[in-house]
Amino acid sequence: TATAADLVASQEATALRESELSESGVTIFVRALDGKPAQVRASERDTVAKLKALIEAELSMPAEKQVLVAGLAQLQDGSVLRELIADGTLDPTTPLRVAVAD
């Protein structure tokens, strides 16, 4: 059973997610496999491909070689960030893992 603290934490996470969606942009936390952290600001209407370009600018990792992983899901280039956030695939408060494919 969920405790009161669990319920409050869940409500706060939901409120944060909704407030980020209501703004014109969302901050995505990313972490490269070497542990290097970064933040990128994207529009909720951006695609994963656009997010990769923003990550390339921030971390100097070629967008075409990036593999983005949220939880256990690999994000597809054509996916829209707003939809990924809404369905729970992408949580802006949890760092997105970025790997480089050979």
N, C-alpha and C positions, 0 to 999 in steps of 0.2 A: 504494500500500500504506500501511496505517496504521502510524504510528510508535508506540513504547511510550508516549510522552507523550499521543498521541491516545487510545490505549486506556485509560490511567489517567484522563484527563479524562472520557471517556465513562462509565467505571465510577463516577466520583465523581458525575456528573450523575444517573445512574440511582439511586445510593444516596440522593442528596438527594431525588429525586422520591419514592422509596419511603418515606423517613422522613417526608416531609411528608404522604403519604397515610395513614401509620399513625397520625398524630396526629388529634385531633378537628377540627383546622382547618388551613388552609393560608394562607400569606401570598402575596398576588398583587401583583406590582409593576405599576403602570400608568403610562402617560405620555400626557398629553393632547397634541393636535397642536401646541399652543403651547409644548410642551417641559416643561410643569409635571409633575414626578414625584410619585407618591404610592404608598402601600402600603395595602392593605386586607386585613383578616383575615376569611376566610370559612370556612364549614364545607365539607368536601369533598362534602357532600350537597346544598349549595345549587345553585340553578339560575343561569343567566346573568342572568335577571331580578332575582334577589336580589343578585347581584354588582353590577348596575347601580345598585340602591338604595344599596348600600354606597359605591359610587363617587360617587353624588350627594351623600351626606353628607360625603364627604371633599373633593370638588372643586367642590361647588355646581353641578354640571352636571345638568340635568333627566334623570332615568332614561329617560323616554319618548323623548328625543331622542338618546340615546347610540347609537353604533355601535361595537361592540367588535371589534377585529381582532387575531388571533393568527397570526403568520406571514402567509399569504395568505388565511386563512379568516376570514370574518365569523361571529361566534358568534351562535347563535340563542337567544332568550329561554328556551325550554323545555329546553335542554341542561343536563345535570348536570355540575358541575365535575369530579367524580371520573372520569367517563367521558371527558371531554375531556383530562384529564391522562393517563389510562391509555392512550388511543389516540394520544397524542403531539400532539394538536391544540393543547393548552395546556401550556406549560412555565412553571411558577411562577418559575423563575429568569430568564426573559426578559420584559422589560416588555411588557405588553399595551397596544396602542394604543387610545386612546379619541378618537373624533371625535363632533361634534355634527351631526346631520342637521337640515336646515331643515324 
